[in-house]
Amino acid sequence: MSIKNILPSEIEKESFRIIRSELAAMGKEIPDEVEPTVVRVIHTTADFEYADTMRFSEGAVEKIKDALRSGAHIVTDTNMALCGVSKKTLEKFGGQVHCFMADEDIARLAKERSVTRAYVSMEKAARLGTATVFAIGNAPTALLRLRELYDNEGFRPSAIIAVPVGFVNVVEAKELIMEMDVPCIVNVGRKGGSTVAAAICNSILYNM
């Protein structure tokens, strides 16, 4: 066993080099537009399966960049994702990151209506009055509510990053998002998570 002596500032760069080298050895060809996002997700998870399971609607990355450059906000479904998104980078363009899951009004309404906090959070986010990119890494009920708002109330987010992890309604909720006429980045199947949602946001922010 040999331990590499690498400067702290070089660790991420070397990790990305290793990932790209291993993808090439596997014969994986990732389109240039989405390659930084796929690589950062693999870096976050150490899971190369994401190279096969991530789906991008046409021009999704550039459309999200355009929205963020114009001051779009990001809404997440967990405080973990909220913490992970680079606020300093987003603020350069006038945007903010929000998570309403811990708000008292969300907890009260969710209990009264016997729905999840994530479900109600999406309603609050839809009333922000700003262009919004949704980064959902935990709750498929958030995606289901976004689809309902799209179908029934004409709500049109700037984009949806749909990567919840789990077993109940996860696969189905992601499929419903891919049917929408909204820019989206989706990881099909059960895998995902808050760290993946944040990594996708940062992959876009860091390349703007």
Disulfide bonds with the S-S distance in Angstrom:
none
